[in-house]
Amino acid sequence: MELGNARFLSKLFTPLTLCLVLVILLSSPSSTEAYDSLDPNGNITIKWDVMQWTPDGYVATVTMFNFQQYRHIQAPGWQLGWTWAKKEVIWSMVGAQTTEQGDCSKFKGNTPHCCKRDPTVVDLLPGTPYNMQIANCCKAGVVTSFNQDPANSASAFQVSVGLAGTTNKTVKVPKNFTLKAPGPGYTCGAAKIVKPTKFVTQDGRRTTQALMTWNVTCTYSQFLAQKTPTCCVSLSSFYNETIVNCPTCSCGCQNNITNPGSCVEGNSPYLQSAVNGPGKNSFTPLVQCTSHMCPIRVHWHVKLNYKDYWRVKITVTNFNYRMNYTQWNIVAQHPNFDNITTVFSFNYKPITPYGAGINDTAMLWGVKFYNDLLMQAGSLGNAQSELLFRKDANTFTFDKGWAFPRRIYFNGDNCVMPSPDSYPWLPNTAHPSIRPLVLPITVLWIVLAFFML
C-alpha cells in the first residue's frame, strides 16, 4: 500500500506540476494587501437618522462621513444603493435623487419618487435650486478626504420613506448596502441600530435627538476597485546618471493589436478622435502609450546635497487623456520625514499611523487655485514641488537607496515601486548582480518531498 502511494505521489509531483505550483504561489496576491496599514481605521460611515414620523413611514436624513485620511471620492461621484426590508417606497428626496423611478403603476394620485426595491441614489449637481438642497448636498457626489478638507468630507440628503412602519418596532433597516465611488472598491457591512444621534442648536442651549438611528460602515479594497494598479514610481538622483523608470507593464501592457484603443501615442494625428471616441464618458482611462501604461507616474528625484540639508523634487505626471484629477494627493513614506523643513508649492500634513512618536509618512497635495488640478495628459499634465530635509547624523546616508521612498500612494492607491536592486547607487558602491529568490516555506516542502520520493 505504501509503495502504491509513493508511485502515485511521484506521478503527482512531476516537474511540470511543481512549476505550476511555484507560479501560483508566487504570483497570487497577498490578502493582507487589502488592509491599509497607513490608515487602519479609515472608512466611510453612513448614518441614517429618522427625524420624524409620517402617516405611512418616516423622514430621514442620510449622511455619508468620509473618515479616510487621504482617500477621497472623485468625479463622477458616489452612488449609494440598498435593498428595502419590506415593500417601502420613496415618496420624495431633497439633496439627491434615485437613478430610476421603477414601476409605480399601482399608485393612484400621488406618484412616489421611486418604487424600486433596490434603489440607487446619486448626489445632485452644484447649482441645484435652494428649495431642493440641504446642508452638505449637491456637490456632484465629490467628497474630500478627512485630512485634506474636513469641512467637505461629508455628503448628505433627505429621504421620505413610505409603507415602512411608523414606530421603532415596525421600521426595518434596509439591507445589502452598496457604495460605488465612483467604481467598485467599497464593501459595506450590515446596518446596525445605534443610539439616536443628538443635535445641539446653534446657541448651544438645547439638544434634540433623532427618533431612530442606524449606521453602515464601508471599507475600501484596491483589489476590488480595479484589476490593475493605477500609478507607478520612477527614481533618479544627482549622484548617478541612471534613471530608474517605472517597472514595465506596471499597470498593464501595451497591446493595441489585440486590444485596440488601449493606449494612444502623444503625437498621434488621431489623438482627439481617440479621446472623443467610444468610452469618452466612461471611468476607464485612456492612457498615453508608455512602457508602464499607468494613468499616473510619481517621480522622486534626489536633487541636491548640502552640509546640513538635502533636497528632493517630486513630479506627478498625468498620462490619462480622460481625467482631470481634482483634490488629488500623494502619500509618501520615508524615515526622514520627521526632519522635513520646507515643502515648496504643495500642502503638507504628517500621518502617524503607528503612534509612539514615529513620523515617517507625509500627505502632500496641491495648493488651491495653483496646482490642485492635475490636468489630463499633455504638456500641462503635471504638478511638481521640492522638499527640503534636515540631515540626522545618526541615520542619514545616500548609500543603498536610503534616500528613496519606501512606498507612495496616489489618491489612496498603492503605487508600483521599482525593484530595490535597480535603485541608483552611489558610484563607489558595488551593485548587486544577483537578486536572491525567496520561496515560500510551502514550496520548499513540496520540492523536498519530490526529491525524497
WOKA-V612653 format. One record per residue. N is the residue number from 0. RES is the residue in three letters. PHI is phi in degrees with one decimal (* if undefined). NEAR is the number of other ideal C-beta (glycine too) atoms within 10 Angstrom. D_CENTER is the distance of its C-alpha to the mean C-alpha in Angstrom with 1 decimal. Layout:
[[N	RES	PHI	NEAR	D_CENTER] [N	RES	PHI	NEAR	D_CENTER]]
This chain:
[[0	MET	*	5	55.3] [1	GLU	-64.8	6	53.4] [2	LEU	-64.5	7	54.5] [3	GLY	-65.5	8	53.1] [4	ASN	-64.6	10	49.7] [5	ALA	-64.0	12	49.7] [6	ARG	-64.4	11	50.5] [7	PHE	-63.4	10	47.7] [8	LEU	-66.6	13	45.1] [9	SER	-65.2	11	46.5] [10	LYS	-75.0	10	45.8] [11	LEU	-67.3	12	42.3] [12	PHE	-92.8	17	41.2] [13	THR	-75.7	11	42.1] [14	PRO	-54.0	8	40.6] [15	LEU	-65.2	8	38.6] [16	THR	-62.8	13	37.2] [17	LEU	-62.4	16	36.3] [18	CYS	-63.3	10	34.5] [19	LEU	-64.9	11	32.4] [20	VAL	-63.4	15	31.6] [21	LEU	-60.1	15	30.6] [22	VAL	-62.5	10	28.2] [23	ILE	-64.2	10	26.6] [24	LEU	-69.6	13	26.2] [25	LEU	-80.5	12	25.0] [26	SER	-96.7	7	22.5] [27	SER	-70.4	9	21.0] [28	PRO	-69.5	9	17.5] [29	SER	-76.9	7	17.7] [30	SER	-65.5	9	16.6] [31	THR	-71.0	7	15.7] [32	GLU	-66.3	11	12.7] [33	ALA	-74.3	14	10.8] [34	TYR	-92.5	11	11.9] [35	ASP	-95.5	22	10.2] [36	SER	-68.9	11	13.6] [37	LEU	-82.7	19	12.6] [38	ASP	-144.1	23	11.5] [39	PRO	-63.7	10	13.5] [40	ASN	-105.3	10	14.3] [41	GLY	-69.5	20	11.1] [42	ASN	-163.1	19	11.1] [43	ILE	-110.6	26	12.0] [44	THR	-105.5	14	15.7] [45	ILE	-105.2	21	17.9] [46	LYS	-107.1	19	21.4] [47	TRP	-113.4	23	24.3] [48	ASP	-107.7	22	27.5] [49	VAL	-79.5	21	30.7] [50	MET	-98.2	16	32.7] [51	GLN	-159.5	10	36.0] [52	TRP	-90.7	17	37.8] [53	THR	-122.3	13	39.2] [54	PRO	-54.7	6	42.1] [55	ASP	-129.7	15	39.9] [56	GLY	177.7	22	36.6] [57	TYR	-158.1	22	34.5] [58	VAL	-112.0	18	32.4] [59	ALA	-127.9	24	29.0] [60	THR	-104.8	22	26.5] [61	VAL	-108.4	19	22.9] [62	THR	-122.4	20	20.4] [63	MET	-107.1	24	16.6] [64	PHE	-103.6	18	15.6] [65	ASN	-94.6	26	12.2] [66	PHE	-94.7	16	13.0] [67	GLN	-83.1	24	9.7] [68	GLN	-70.6	22	11.0] [69	TYR	-137.0	25	8.5] [70	ARG	-104.3	28	5.4] [71	HIS	-116.4	24	7.2] [72	ILE	-104.0	26	8.3] [73	GLN	-99.1	21	9.8] [74	ALA	-62.1	15	13.0] [75	PRO	-87.4	17	14.4] [76	GLY	93.3	19	13.2] [77	TRP	-80.0	24	13.0] [78	GLN	-132.8	17	15.4] [79	LEU	-112.9	27	16.9] [80	GLY	-131.7	19	19.4] [81	TRP	-161.0	22	21.9] [82	THR	-120.8	13	25.4] [83	TRP	-67.6	20	28.4] [84	ALA	-77.3	16	30.5] [85	LYS	-123.8	12	33.8] [86	LYS	-118.8	10	34.8] [87	GLU	-63.1	23	33.1] [88	VAL	-130.9	24	32.8] [89	ILE	-103.5	23	31.2] [90	TRP	-74.5	20	34.1] [91	SER	-159.3	14	32.2] [92	MET	-139.9	22	29.0] [93	VAL	-129.1	20	28.4] [94	GLY	89.9	23	25.2] [95	ALA	-160.5	23	23.6] [96	GLN	-153.6	20	25.0] [97	THR	-86.5	20	24.7] [98	THR	-76.0	12	24.2] [99	GLU	-138.0	12	27.4] [100	GLN	-83.9	15	30.6] [101	GLY	81.8	16	31.9] [102	ASP	-88.1	9	35.5] [103	CYS	-112.4	14	37.3] [104	SER	-67.3	8	40.8] [105	LYS	-79.1	7	42.3] [106	PHE	-93.1	13	42.0] [107	LYS	-106.1	6	45.0] [108	GLY	85.4	4	45.0] [109	ASN	-68.0	9	41.7] [110	THR	-103.3	12	38.8] [111	PRO	-63.6	20	35.5] [112	HIS	-66.9	18	32.3] [113	CYS	-154.6	22	30.7] [114	CYS	-116.0	22	32.5] [115	LYS	-71.0	19	29.8] [116	ARG	-74.3	14	29.4] [117	ASP	-127.4	14	25.6] [118	PRO	-69.5	25	24.6] [119	THR	-121.1	16	21.4] [120	VAL	-111.1	21	20.9] [121	VAL	-128.4	20	19.4] [122	ASP	-72.1	27	19.7] [123	LEU	-84.3	21	22.7] [124	LEU	-86.7	11	22.7] [125	PRO	-57.4	10	23.9] [126	GLY	91.2	8	27.7] [127	THR	-62.1	18	28.2] [128	PRO	-51.9	8	31.7] [129	TYR	-61.2	6	32.0] [130	ASN	-73.2	6	33.7] [131	MET	-113.5	14	30.5] [132	GLN	-112.4	16	28.2] [133	ILE	-133.6	15	27.4] [134	ALA	-61.3	11	25.6] [135	ASN	70.2	20	21.9] [136	CYS	-105.0	21	22.0] [137	CYS	61.5	23	22.2] [138	LYS	-121.3	21	19.2] [139	ALA	59.7	16	18.3] [140	GLY	80.2	24	15.4] [141	VAL	-86.5	20	13.5] [142	VAL	-130.3	25	12.6] [143	THR	-79.3	22	11.9] [144	SER	-74.4	25	10.6] [145	PHE	-65.4	19	13.5] [146	ASN	-71.0	22	14.4] [147	GLN	-74.8	23	14.3] [148	ASP	-157.0	15	16.4] [149	PRO	-59.3	11	17.4] [150	ALA	-66.7	7	19.9] [151	ASN	-116.5	16	17.5] [152	SER	-96.0	21	14.9] [153	ALA	-135.6	21	16.7] [154	SER	-139.7	27	17.8] [155	ALA	-144.7	20	21.0] [156	PHE	-153.0	24	23.6] [157	GLN	-116.4	20	27.0] [158	VAL	-135.1	23	28.3] [159	SER	-105.5	20	31.9] [160	VAL	-106.6	23	32.3] [161	GLY	-113.8	20	35.6] [162	LEU	56.4	14	37.3] [163	ALA	-119.2	24	35.3] [164	GLY	95.0	17	37.9] [165	THR	-127.6	13	39.0] [166	THR	-140.9	10	38.9] [167	ASN	-61.6	12	36.5] [168	LYS	-86.5	7	38.1] [169	THR	-96.6	10	38.0] [170	VAL	-76.6	22	34.4] [171	LYS	-111.5	13	32.0] [172	VAL	-73.0	17	28.2] [173	PRO	-63.1	21	26.1] [174	LYS	-124.4	12	24.5] [175	ASN	52.4	13	21.7] [176	PHE	-68.5	21	19.0] [177	THR	-130.5	16	16.1] [178	LEU	-136.0	22	13.0] [179	LYS	-109.8	20	11.5] [180	ALA	-143.8	24	9.1] [181	PRO	-84.1	16	10.5] [182	GLY	-95.5	13	10.3] [183	PRO	-67.3	13	10.2] [184	GLY	147.9	20	7.7] [185	TYR	-104.9	22	9.3] [186	THR	-115.1	15	12.7] [187	CYS	-105.5	19	15.2] [188	GLY	-81.7	12	18.3] [189	ALA	-73.4	13	21.7] [190	ALA	-69.5	20	23.0] [191	LYS	-121.4	11	25.1] [192	ILE	-71.8	13	28.0] [193	VAL	-126.0	12	28.0] [194	LYS	-60.3	8	30.4] [195	PRO	-56.4	16	30.8] [196	THR	-66.2	18	29.0] [197	LYS	-104.8	10	31.4] [198	PHE	-123.7	13	31.7] [199	VAL	-106.5	10	33.8] [200	THR	-65.9	9	35.6] [201	GLN	-59.9	6	35.4] [202	ASP	-81.9	6	38.7] [203	GLY	73.0	7	37.6] [204	ARG	-105.1	7	40.7] [205	ARG	-143.4	9	39.6] [206	THR	-122.3	9	36.9] [207	THR	-115.6	11	36.1] [208	GLN	-146.3	13	33.9] [209	ALA	-68.3	19	32.3] [210	LEU	-74.5	16	34.5] [211	MET	-163.6	20	31.8] [212	THR	-139.3	19	28.1] [213	TRP	-135.8	20	25.5] [214	ASN	-116.3	18	21.9] [215	VAL	-130.4	22	19.0] [216	THR	-110.5	17	16.0] [217	CYS	-118.8	20	12.7] [218	THR	-116.8	19	10.3] [219	TYR	-102.4	21	6.9] [220	SER	-133.1	15	7.5] [221	GLN	-64.1	18	6.2] [222	PHE	-67.1	11	9.8] [223	LEU	-74.8	14	10.0] [224	ALA	-68.5	17	7.5] [225	GLN	-156.4	16	9.6] [226	LYS	-74.2	8	12.8] [227	THR	-123.9	12	12.6] [228	PRO	-60.1	22	10.5] [229	THR	-116.3	21	9.6] [230	CYS	-155.5	25	11.2] [231	CYS	-145.4	29	14.2] [232	VAL	-124.2	27	16.6] [233	SER	-119.8	20	20.3] [234	LEU	-137.8	24	23.0] [235	SER	-159.3	18	26.5] [236	SER	-154.2	23	29.1] [237	PHE	-73.9	14	32.4] [238	TYR	-94.7	14	34.3] [239	ASN	-150.9	17	33.6] [240	GLU	-73.8	9	33.7] [241	THR	-68.5	14	31.2] [242	ILE	-110.3	12	27.9] [243	VAL	-88.2	21	25.4] [244	ASN	-76.5	19	23.3] [245	CYS	-58.5	25	20.0] [246	PRO	-55.6	19	20.9] [247	THR	-57.9	12	22.4] [248	CYS	60.7	16	20.3] [249	SER	-53.8	25	17.0] [250	CYS	-116.8	25	15.1] [251	GLY	121.1	17	18.2] [252	CYS	-113.9	15	21.9] [253	GLN	-68.3	16	23.9] [254	ASN	-152.0	12	26.1] [255	ASN	-73.8	12	27.5] [256	ILE	-77.3	7	30.5] [257	THR	-86.4	7	29.0] [258	ASN	-133.3	11	26.0] [259	PRO	-58.3	9	27.4] [260	GLY	84.1	12	25.1] [261	SER	-70.3	18	22.2] [262	CYS	-155.8	23	22.6] [263	VAL	-140.6	21	25.2] [264	GLU	-71.8	13	27.2] [265	GLY	-65.7	14	27.0] [266	ASN	-103.9	7	30.8] [267	SER	-70.3	13	31.3] [268	PRO	-68.5	7	33.7] [269	TYR	-102.5	10	31.8] [270	LEU	-59.2	17	28.5] [271	GLN	-64.3	11	28.7] [272	SER	-66.9	10	29.8] [273	ALA	-70.0	18	26.8] [274	VAL	-64.9	15	24.4] [275	ASN	-92.0	11	26.2] [276	GLY	-80.4	12	26.9] [277	PRO	-55.4	10	25.5] [278	GLY	84.3	14	21.8] [279	LYS	-56.0	11	22.0] [280	ASN	-98.3	7	20.2] [281	SER	-87.3	10	17.8] [282	PHE	-83.0	14	14.0] [283	THR	-69.4	13	15.0] [284	PRO	-71.4	24	15.2] [285	LEU	-113.8	24	18.7] [286	VAL	-101.5	24	18.7] [287	GLN	-69.2	23	21.7] [288	CYS	-66.2	14	23.5] [289	THR	-139.7	20	22.9] [290	SER	-70.5	14	23.3] [291	HIS	-95.0	24	19.6] [292	MET	61.2	24	18.5] [293	CYS	-97.9	29	15.1] [294	PRO	-65.1	25	13.9] [295	ILE	-132.5	27	13.3] [296	ARG	-124.1	24	15.6] [297	VAL	-111.1	23	15.9] [298	HIS	-109.3	20	19.6] [299	TRP	-110.4	23	21.0] [300	HIS	-118.7	20	24.8] [301	VAL	-76.1	20	27.2] [302	LYS	-92.8	16	29.5] [303	LEU	-140.6	13	32.5] [304	ASN	-127.5	15	34.3] [305	TYR	-108.2	11	36.5] [306	LYS	-64.5	6	38.8] [307	ASP	-114.0	10	36.6] [308	TYR	-137.0	15	33.3] [309	TRP	-142.8	21	31.0] [310	ARG	-129.5	18	28.7] [311	VAL	-125.5	22	25.4] [312	LYS	-112.9	16	24.2] [313	ILE	-114.2	21	20.5] [314	THR	-124.8	15	19.9] [315	VAL	-107.0	25	16.7] [316	THR	-117.2	20	17.8] [317	ASN	-95.9	24	16.5] [318	PHE	-104.0	27	17.9] [319	ASN	-98.8	20	16.6] [320	TYR	-77.3	23	19.7] [321	ARG	-114.3	18	18.0] [322	MET	-142.3	22	15.4] [323	ASN	-97.0	14	16.1] [324	TYR	-86.5	23	13.0] [325	THR	-99.5	14	13.9] [326	GLN	54.0	22	12.8] [327	TRP	-71.8	23	11.0] [328	ASN	-154.7	26	10.8] [329	ILE	-125.9	26	11.1] [330	VAL	-121.7	28	11.7] [331	ALA	-122.9	23	14.7] [332	GLN	-117.2	17	16.8] [333	HIS	-155.4	21	20.6] [334	PRO	-64.5	16	23.6] [335	ASN	-89.9	20	25.3] [336	PHE	-67.4	19	22.8] [337	ASP	-73.9	18	25.3] [338	ASN	-122.0	16	27.8] [339	ILE	-71.7	17	25.9] [340	THR	-107.5	11	28.5] [341	THR	-142.0	12	27.3] [342	VAL	-120.2	16	24.2] [343	PHE	-94.0	12	25.4] [344	SER	64.7	12	23.8] [345	PHE	-127.4	23	20.3] [346	ASN	-80.4	17	19.6] [347	TYR	-137.8	15	19.1] [348	LYS	-148.7	16	18.4] [349	PRO	-72.8	13	18.8] [350	ILE	-121.4	19	16.6] [351	THR	-125.0	13	18.8] [352	PRO	-70.9	16	17.2] [353	TYR	-95.7	13	20.5] [354	GLY	65.5	6	23.0] [355	ALA	52.0	5	26.5] [356	GLY	74.7	7	26.5] [357	ILE	-85.1	12	24.0] [358	ASN	-125.5	15	22.3] [359	ASP	-123.0	18	20.6] [360	THR	-130.5	27	17.1] [361	ALA	-127.7	21	16.6] [362	MET	-106.3	21	14.1] [363	LEU	-125.7	21	15.4] [364	TRP	-150.7	25	15.1] [365	GLY	-70.6	23	17.6] [366	VAL	-81.9	12	20.8] [367	LYS	-58.4	11	21.3] [368	PHE	67.4	7	23.6] [369	TYR	-119.9	10	23.7] [370	ASN	-140.3	19	20.6] [371	ASP	-80.5	18	17.7] [372	LEU	-106.0	15	17.7] [373	LEU	-93.0	23	16.7] [374	MET	-65.9	15	19.0] [375	GLN	-65.7	19	18.8] [376	ALA	-49.4	23	20.5] [377	GLY	145.7	13	23.9] [378	SER	-64.6	7	25.9] [379	LEU	-98.6	11	24.0] [380	GLY	-83.5	20	20.5] [381	ASN	-153.2	17	19.9] [382	ALA	-138.0	25	19.7] [383	GLN	-145.9	15	21.3] [384	SER	-154.3	20	22.6] [385	GLU	-126.4	17	24.6] [386	LEU	-118.3	24	24.5] [387	LEU	-111.7	17	27.8] [388	PHE	-110.6	21	28.2] [389	ARG	-88.3	15	31.3] [390	LYS	-76.5	16	32.6] [391	ASP	-104.8	11	33.1] [392	ALA	-58.9	6	36.3] [393	ASN	-81.1	5	35.4] [394	THR	-124.8	11	32.1] [395	PHE	-66.8	19	32.0] [396	THR	-166.0	10	32.6] [397	PHE	-96.4	19	31.7] [398	ASP	-76.4	11	32.7] [399	LYS	56.3	13	30.6] [400	GLY	71.8	22	27.4] [401	TRP	-61.6	13	27.1] [402	ALA	-76.3	23	26.2] [403	PHE	-102.3	23	22.9] [404	PRO	-69.1	25	19.5] [405	ARG	-78.1	13	18.6] [406	ARG	-162.9	16	14.9] [407	ILE	-138.6	24	12.6] [408	TYR	-111.6	23	8.9] [409	PHE	-124.9	25	8.0] [410	ASN	49.5	20	5.7] [411	GLY	88.7	23	4.1] [412	ASP	-101.9	18	4.6] [413	ASN	-69.7	17	8.2] [414	CYS	-86.2	24	10.8] [415	VAL	-75.8	20	14.1] [416	MET	-95.8	22	16.9] [417	PRO	-64.8	19	20.6] [418	SER	-66.0	9	23.0] [419	PRO	-57.1	12	24.6] [420	ASP	-76.4	13	28.1] [421	SER	-103.5	15	27.4] [422	TYR	-61.4	19	26.7] [423	PRO	-63.2	23	29.4] [424	TRP	-101.0	19	32.2] [425	LEU	-60.4	16	35.0] [426	PRO	-56.1	8	38.1] [427	ASN	-94.0	7	40.2] [428	THR	-108.4	12	37.7] [429	ALA	-67.7	7	38.2] [430	HIS	-89.3	11	35.3] [431	PRO	-64.8	11	34.8] [432	SER	-95.5	6	35.7] [433	ILE	-121.7	6	34.8] [434	ARG	-97.1	10	31.5] [435	PRO	-64.3	6	32.1] [436	LEU	-102.8	6	30.9] [437	VAL	-103.5	6	29.8] [438	LEU	-95.7	12	30.3] [439	PRO	-61.5	12	29.2] [440	ILE	-57.5	7	32.2] [441	THR	-60.3	10	32.3] [442	VAL	-64.5	15	32.9] [443	LEU	-61.8	10	35.7] [444	TRP	-63.7	10	37.4] [445	ILE	-65.6	17	37.5] [446	VAL	-63.2	15	39.0] [447	LEU	-62.7	9	41.5] [448	ALA	-62.4	13	42.5] [449	PHE	-63.1	16	43.1] [450	PHE	-75.4	7	45.5] [451	MET	-84.4	8	47.3] [452	LEU	-72.9	12	48.3]]
